[in-house]
Amino acid sequence: MSSNLLQLPTRHLLEKIGAGSHKPGSGSAAALNGILSCKLLLTVIELTLDPKRANKYSNYKNEFEKIRETILIEIGPRLEQLFEEDSIQFDKAIKKRIQRDSEKNQRVKNEIQEESLKELKLSTEIPIEISRLCIQLGKFAVVVFSKGFKSARGDSGVALGSALSGISGCISIISLNLNSFPKSVWTDKIHIEKNVLKTEYLALNSENTKLLNLLDSEAIRKSDFLAEFIDIRKSFYGKSKVTHDEIENLARRIQNSLWEYRDLIWGENKPKNLLGILKPAKVIKLLKYAFHKVYTLGVNERNEEIAGIINNKDFTIKISSKYRPDVVNFTTAHELGHALLHDKIELHRDLPLDGATTDGSRSIEEIQADKFAACFLMPRKIVTQLFQELFGVNKLTVNEQTALFFNFGSVMELRKKVRNKRDLSRFVSSCEYYNFRPFTSLAKIFQVSTEAMAIRLEELDLIDL
C-alpha cells in the first residue's frame, strides 16, 4: 500500500512534488509541513532539556517531556502515514476522474463520477486530520517558543510557521474539494469542521504575529543594549582631563544601564534590587574584557603582592582572590575604572585596594580609578536613601539624641569614641545598632571596607561632627 515517498532522498522527493503530477500533492505537502514542525520542535526540546540547562529550564521539564512523547509516539508517526495515504488516496480520485472523462457512455460516466466523489470524500477527510495534528503542533510551538531554549527560538518560530502552513494548505484543499459536492449532511459536517479549523488557524496566526512582534522588539532592545556598552567603553577614550563629576556621571550611567537591561544581562536570575547590579566583574565582561579571578598574581619588583592586573594589549583583567571580599570587590571596581578611563595604559598592576588610601602622592590615574570604584560600588542615590532610612536624618551630627540612639549614656561618652569627623564616619559606617534596632552596617551592605564607606559618607555630606 505504501509508496514510501518519505524514504526518498530529499532532492528526489522535492523533484516529485515539483514534477507537475498530482502525486504527491498538496495534502502530502501539508503533512510534510507538519513533519518538519515535529522535527524542529524535537530539536528545541532536546536543547532545552540538555543537562547543562537543567537549572534554567527545570520548571518546564515535565511539560516538555510530555510534548516530546506526544510528538514521537502519536503526531509524528501519524503524519508520516497521512503523507503516504494522501498521495495514494488522491491518486485514486484522480484516476477515477480520468476514467470518467474518457468514458463515452453517459450512464457509465455518471456512475464513475459517483465513485470519484466517494474517493474524493476520503481525500477531503485526510487533510482534516492533518489540520488537527498541525493545530496541536502549533499550540506546542507557542509553548516551546515561549518557555524553551531562547537561542533556538528561530527553530520554534519555523516550527510554528510550518504548522500554520500545513493548516492553511489543508483548509484550502478542503474548500476546493467541497466545490465538487452538492449540499448534503456530509458537506454541512465538513463545512462546520473546516470553520473550526479556520478559527483555530486564525488564533494561532494571531499568536504567531505576537511572537514575531516580540522578536522584533527584543532585537531592537538588544541592539540598543549592545550599542550602549560599546559607547560606554569608548566614552572617555583619548580624554586627558576628567573631573570627579564626570567620573560619577559615568558610574551612574553604567548603573542605570545595568538596571534597565538587567534581564538581558542576568536572564531569569536578574537582581531584584539596585544593590544586586553593583557587580564590577559583570561590567568588565560586558566591555569585552576577559576576566579571571585567581588566587595569586605574584609580586612586583618591591616584593609586594599584586592584587589586580589590567592588560589592554589583550583586553584581560585579573584579580587575586586571596584577600578579604571587600578588598577583592574594590580592586575589581578599580581595574574597571582603569579600563574605562585610561585607554593609554597597556599593562598595569595594582596592590590590594579597599578605598582607604588617600595618599596625595599617588598618580592621577590611581586617584581617578579609586573615585570610579567608590562611585560605582556606593552610588550617591542609594547610599543617601539607605542612610536616611537607617538613621532617620539627612545629616548625622553628634548630639544628645544621637548619643542615646547609639546606646551611649551621654554626648560626652560618644565624643570619647568619636574624636573627629573621620572617627564618626567610621563609626557610622560599621554601626549595626541605632535607635533601638539592629541592622546590617552600611559597609557590609555595599561590600566595601569601613574606611571606604566612611570616606563616601563624607563626600556625600551625610556626616558632620
BANUMI-795879 format. One record per residue (C-alpha): residue in three letters; x, y, z. Coordinates in steps of 0.2 Angstrom, whole numbers, padded with zeros to 4 digits, always signed. Example, Ala and Ser with C-alpha at 12.3 -4.5 7.8 and 13.67 -1.06 7.14 Angstrom:
2
ALA+0062-0022+0039 SER+0068-0005+0036 
END
This chain:
465
MET+0000+0000+0000 SER+0014+0012+0005 SER+0023+0021-0009 ASN+0037+0025+0004 LEU+0039+0043-0003 LEU+0047+0048+0013 GLN+0061+0036+0011 LEU+0067+0045-0005 PRO+0082+0057-0004 THR+0076+0075-0001 ARG+0081+0081-0018 HIS+0071+0066-0026 LEU+0056+0070-0016 LEU+0056+0088-0020 GLU+0058+0084-0038 LYS+0042+0073-0037 ILE+0032+0086-0028 GLY+0038+0099-0042 ALA+0036+0087-0057 GLY+0018+0093-0061 SER+0010+0077-0056 HIS-0004+0076-0043 LYS+0006+0063-0033 PRO+0012+0068-0021 GLY+0000+0083-0020 SER-0004+0097-0009 GLY-0011+0086+0005 SER+0006+0077+0006 ALA+0014+0094+0006 ALA+0004+0100+0021 ALA+0008+0084+0030 LEU+0026+0087+0026 ASN+0025+0104+0034 GLY+0018+0096+0049 ILE+0033+0083+0049 LEU+0045+0097+0048 SER+0037+0106+0063 CYS+0038+0090+0073 LYS+0057+0088+0069 LEU+0061+0107+0074 LEU+0051+0106+0090 LEU+0060+0090+0095 THR+0076+0099+0092 VAL+0072+0114+0103 ILE+0065+0102+0116 GLU+0081+0092+0116 LEU+0091+0108+0118 THR+0080+0114+0132 LEU+0081+0098+0142 ASP+0100+0097+0139 PRO+0108+0093+0157 LYS+0119+0109+0156 ARG+0102+0119+0155 ALA+0094+0109+0169 ASN+0093+0123+0182 LYS+0087+0136+0170 TYR+0073+0126+0162 SER+0069+0114+0176 ASN+0051+0121+0179 TYR+0046+0116+0161 LYS+0055+0098+0161 ASN+0039+0088+0164 GLU+0029+0098+0151 PHE+0042+0097+0138 GLU+0044+0078+0141 LYS+0025+0076+0138 ILE+0026+0086+0122 ARG+0041+0076+0116 GLU+0032+0060+0120 THR+0016+0065+0111 ILE+0026+0070+0095 LEU+0037+0055+0095 ILE+0023+0042+0098 GLU+0007+0050+0091 ILE+0009+0065+0080 GLY+0025+0062+0070 PRO+0021+0044+0065 ARG+0003+0048+0061 LEU+0008+0062+0050 GLU+0020+0051+0041 GLN+0006+0039+0037 LEU-0005+0053+0031 PHE+0008+0059+0020 GLU+0008+0042+0011 GLU-0011+0040+0012 ASP-0015+0056+0005 SER-0004+0053-0010 ILE-0012+0036-0013 GLN-0030+0041-0010 PHE-0029+0057-0020 ASP-0021+0046-0034 LYS-0037+0035-0034 ALA-0048+0050-0035 ILE-0038+0057-0050 LYS-0038+0041-0059 LYS-0057+0040-0057 ARG-0059+0057-0065 ILE-0048+0052-0079 GLN-0058+0037-0082 ARG-0074+0047-0081 ASP-0068+0060-0093 SER-0063+0046-0106 GLU-0080+0037-0104 LYS-0092+0040-0119 ASN-0107+0032-0111 GLN-0116+0045-0100 ARG-0124+0032-0089 VAL-0107+0024-0085 LYS-0099+0041-0084 ASN-0111+0046-0071 GLU-0108+0030-0061 ILE-0089+0033-0062 GLN-0092+0051-0056 GLU-0101+0044-0040 GLU-0086+0033-0037 SER-0074+0048-0040 LEU-0084+0058-0027 LYS-0083+0044-0014 GLU-0064+0043-0017 LEU-0063+0062-0015 LYS-0073+0062+0001 LEU-0059+0051+0008 SER-0046+0063+0001 THR-0055+0078+0010 GLU-0056+0069+0026 ILE-0037+0066+0026 PRO-0032+0085+0026 ILE-0045+0087+0041 GLU-0034+0075+0051 ILE-0018+0083+0045 SER-0025+0100+0050 ARG-0030+0094+0068 LEU-0012+0087+0070 CYS-0004+0103+0064 ILE-0015+0113+0076 GLN-0009+0103+0090 LEU+0009+0106+0084 GLY+0006+0124+0083 LYS+0000+0125+0101 PHE+0015+0115+0106 ALA+0026+0128+0096 VAL+0019+0143+0105 VAL+0023+0134+0122 VAL+0041+0129+0116 PHE+0044+0146+0109 SER+0039+0155+0125 LYS+0047+0143+0138 GLY+0060+0134+0129 PHE+0079+0137+0125 LYS+0079+0155+0119 SER+0093+0154+0107 ALA+0084+0141+0097 ARG+0068+0152+0095 GLY+0071+0153+0077 ASP+0068+0134+0076 SER+0052+0136+0087 GLY+0046+0150+0075 VAL+0049+0140+0060 ALA+0040+0125+0068 LEU+0025+0137+0071 GLY+0026+0143+0054 SER+0027+0126+0046 ALA+0012+0120+0057 LEU+0002+0136+0051 SER+0007+0132+0033 GLY+0000+0114+0035 ILE-0016+0120+0042 SER-0018+0134+0029 GLY-0015+0122+0015 CYS-0027+0109+0021 ILE-0041+0122+0023 SER-0038+0127+0005 ILE-0039+0109+0000 ILE-0055+0106+0009 SER-0063+0121+0002 LEU-0058+0117-0016 ASN-0064+0099-0014 LEU-0081+0104-0007 ASN-0084+0113-0024 SER-0086+0096-0032 PHE-0101+0091-0020 PRO-0119+0095-0019 LYS-0126+0101-0002 SER-0128+0087+0009 VAL-0127+0081+0028 TRP-0109+0077+0024 THR-0104+0093+0016 ASP-0113+0103+0031 LYS-0102+0092+0043 ILE-0086+0096+0033 HIS-0091+0115+0032 ILE-0093+0115+0051 GLU-0076+0106+0054 LYS-0067+0117+0041 ASN-0074+0133+0050 VAL-0067+0126+0067 LEU-0050+0123+0059 LYS-0051+0141+0052 THR-0055+0148+0069 GLU-0040+0138+0077 TYR-0029+0144+0062 LEU-0033+0162+0065 ALA-0030+0161+0083 LEU-0013+0153+0081 ASN-0009+0165+0067 SER-0013+0179+0079 GLU-0001+0171+0092 ASN+0012+0170+0078 THR+0011+0188+0075 LYS+0013+0192+0093 LEU+0028+0181+0094 LEU+0036+0190+0078 ASN+0032+0207+0086 LEU+0041+0201+0102 LEU+0056+0196+0092 ASP+0056+0212+0084 SER+0055+0222+0100 GLU+0068+0211+0108 ALA+0080+0213+0093 ILE+0079+0232+0094 ARG+0081+0232+0113 LYS+0096+0220+0112 SER+0104+0231+0098 ASP+0102+0247+0110 PHE+0109+0237+0124 LEU+0125+0232+0114 ALA+0127+0249+0107 GLU+0125+0257+0125 PHE+0140+0247+0132 ILE+0151+0250+0116 ASP+0148+0268+0119 ILE+0151+0267+0137 ARG+0168+0258+0134 LYS+0173+0272+0122 SER+0166+0287+0130 PHE+0182+0293+0139 TYR+0195+0286+0126 GLY+0208+0299+0122 LYS+0202+0311+0136 SER+0216+0318+0146 LYS+0207+0328+0159 VAL+0192+0320+0168 THR+0183+0328+0183 HIS+0177+0319+0198 ASP+0159+0324+0192 GLU+0162+0316+0175 ILE+0168+0300+0184 GLU+0152+0300+0195 ASN+0141+0303+0180 LEU+0150+0288+0171 ALA+0147+0277+0186 ARG+0129+0282+0187 ARG+0126+0279+0168 ILE+0133+0261+0170 GLN+0122+0258+0185 ASN+0106+0264+0175 SER+0111+0253+0160 LEU+0114+0238+0171 TRP+0096+0241+0179 GLU+0087+0244+0163 TYR+0095+0229+0154 ARG+0096+0218+0169 ASP+0085+0204+0161 LEU+0097+0204+0146 ILE+0112+0203+0157 TRP+0107+0191+0170 GLY+0092+0182+0162 GLU+0080+0174+0174 ASN+0092+0177+0189 LYS+0091+0196+0187 PRO+0093+0206+0203 LYS+0078+0211+0212 ASN+0085+0227+0219 LEU+0098+0240+0214 LEU+0111+0233+0226 GLY+0111+0217+0215 ILE+0118+0226+0200 LEU+0134+0233+0208 LYS+0145+0219+0201 PRO+0161+0226+0193 ALA+0166+0209+0186 LYS+0150+0209+0176 VAL+0153+0226+0168 ILE+0171+0221+0164 LYS+0164+0206+0154 LEU+0151+0217+0145 LEU+0165+0229+0140 LYS+0173+0213+0131 TYR+0187+0211+0143 ALA+0192+0193+0148 PHE+0190+0192+0167 HIS+0200+0180+0178 LYS+0200+0178+0197 VAL+0215+0168+0203 TYR+0222+0165+0220 THR+0239+0174+0217 LEU+0246+0186+0204 GLY+0264+0186+0211 VAL+0274+0201+0217 ASN+0281+0217+0210 GLU+0299+0222+0209 ARG+0297+0228+0228 ASN+0291+0211+0233 GLU+0274+0217+0236 GLU+0259+0206+0232 ILE+0249+0211+0217 ALA+0230+0211+0218 GLY+0224+0217+0201 ILE+0231+0217+0183 ILE+0224+0226+0168 ASN+0232+0222+0151 ASN+0225+0232+0137 LYS+0236+0223+0124 ASP+0225+0208+0125 PHE+0210+0215+0135 THR+0212+0205+0151 ILE+0209+0209+0169 LYS+0215+0198+0183 ILE+0210+0199+0201 SER+0218+0190+0216 SER+0206+0181+0226 LYS+0217+0179+0242 TYR+0211+0195+0250 ARG+0195+0200+0260 PRO+0179+0201+0250 ASP+0179+0220+0251 VAL+0197+0221+0245 VAL+0193+0210+0230 ASN+0177+0220+0226 PHE+0185+0237+0227 THR+0201+0231+0217 THR+0189+0224+0204 ALA+0180+0240+0203 HIS+0196+0250+0202 GLU+0203+0240+0187 LEU+0186+0243+0179 GLY+0189+0261+0182 HIS+0206+0260+0173 ALA+0198+0250+0158 LEU+0185+0265+0156 LEU+0196+0280+0159 HIS+0214+0275+0154 ASP+0214+0268+0137 LYS+0233+0273+0135 ILE+0238+0261+0149 GLU+0245+0245+0141 LEU+0249+0234+0156 HIS+0246+0240+0174 ARG+0247+0231+0191 ASP+0239+0236+0207 LEU+0242+0232+0225 PRO+0227+0227+0236 LEU+0214+0241+0237 ASP+0200+0244+0249 GLY+0197+0263+0245 ALA+0205+0268+0261 THR+0221+0276+0253 THR+0220+0295+0251 ASP+0239+0297+0249 GLY+0241+0313+0238 SER+0257+0306+0231 ARG+0248+0294+0220 SER+0246+0296+0202 ILE+0231+0305+0194 GLU+0226+0288+0186 GLU+0225+0279+0203 ILE+0215+0293+0211 GLN+0203+0293+0196 ALA+0201+0274+0197 ASP+0198+0274+0215 LYS+0185+0288+0213 PHE+0176+0277+0200 ALA+0176+0262+0211 ALA+0169+0272+0225 CYS+0155+0280+0214 PHE+0151+0263+0206 LEU+0151+0252+0222 MET+0142+0266+0233 PRO+0130+0275+0222 ARG+0125+0293+0228 LYS+0107+0290+0227 ILE+0106+0273+0235 VAL+0119+0277+0249 THR+0109+0293+0253 GLN+0092+0283+0254 LEU+0099+0269+0265 PHE+0107+0281+0276 GLN+0091+0291+0279 GLU+0081+0275+0282 LEU+0094+0268+0295 PHE+0097+0285+0304 GLY+0082+0295+0301 VAL+0091+0311+0296 ASN+0098+0320+0281 LYS+0114+0323+0290 LEU+0120+0315+0306 THR+0128+0325+0319 VAL+0134+0322+0337 ASN+0120+0327+0350 GLU+0110+0321+0364 GLN+0098+0311+0353 THR+0112+0303+0343 ALA+0121+0298+0358 LEU+0106+0290+0365 PHE+0101+0281+0349 PHE+0119+0275+0348 ASN+0117+0267+0365 PHE+0128+0280+0374 GLY+0124+0287+0391 SER+0129+0305+0385 VAL+0136+0316+0372 MET+0152+0316+0382 GLU+0154+0297+0381 LEU+0150+0297+0362 ARG+0164+0310+0360 LYS+0176+0299+0368 LYS+0173+0287+0355 VAL+0172+0299+0340 ARG+0186+0312+0342 ASN+0185+0319+0324 LYS+0174+0318+0309 ARG+0183+0303+0302 ASP+0180+0294+0318 LEU+0162+0297+0317 SER+0161+0292+0299 ARG+0170+0276+0303 PHE+0158+0273+0317 VAL+0143+0276+0307 SER+0149+0265+0293 SER+0152+0250+0304 CYS+0137+0254+0315 GLU+0124+0239+0317 TYR+0113+0246+0330 TYR+0104+0263+0331 ASN+0088+0270+0338 PHE+0084+0253+0347 ARG+0085+0242+0332 PRO+0099+0231+0324 PHE+0103+0231+0306 THR+0117+0227+0294 SER+0130+0240+0293 LEU+0132+0251+0278 ALA+0150+0244+0274 LYS+0143+0227+0274 ILE+0128+0231+0263 PHE+0139+0239+0250 GLN+0153+0226+0252 VAL+0166+0239+0255 SER+0179+0242+0269 THR+0173+0253+0284 GLU+0186+0266+0278 ALA+0180+0267+0260 MET+0162+0269+0267 ALA+0167+0282+0279 ILE+0175+0292+0265 ARG+0160+0291+0254 LEU+0148+0297+0268 GLU+0159+0312+0270 GLU+0159+0315+0251 LEU+0140+0314+0251 ASP+0140+0327+0266 LEU+0130+0315+0277 ILE+0141+0317+0292 ASP+0145+0332+0302 LEU+0154+0332+0319 
END
